[in-house]
Amino acid sequence: MMFLHPLFKTLVTRPELLAEHAGAYLELASAEAAEAALRLRLRCMLAGAALLCAALALVLGGMALLLLAVLPLDQMPAPWALAAAPAVPLVGAIALWLAQRRHALDLSFGLVREQFALDRQLLQKLSRPRPSAGPSEA
């Protein structure tokens, strides 16, 4: 009798198992894609907020330079405010930029790859020829 691989035998006798297994792969990939999309959205929002803060710091810095050019420094009631005004959003921009860099974007689908490797090992184990038991088993 011809040797039939256990996988093919299972596919012929129970095809619903293949559909269930493929569905599990799709669910796993979908969950990983949703998590990657969430991380990407978070990174984009943090980067956008950092760019807005940087733009605000640039505008306030330009205004401070204009005021410094128009008014003499000794006549200003709080000259330290010229440096503090753009420094606050600049510090915020740096903090937001560093925060978005901490949230790494992982698109490797590691769980799907790991499950695929486990399935491949199982198939390789099943495809190895079994040692013959001898003449008593027939």
Secondary structure as UniProt FT lines:
FT   HELIX           6..13
FT   HELIX           15..70
FT   HELIX           73..75
FT   HELIX           80..102
FT   HELIX           110..127
FT   TURN            135..136
//
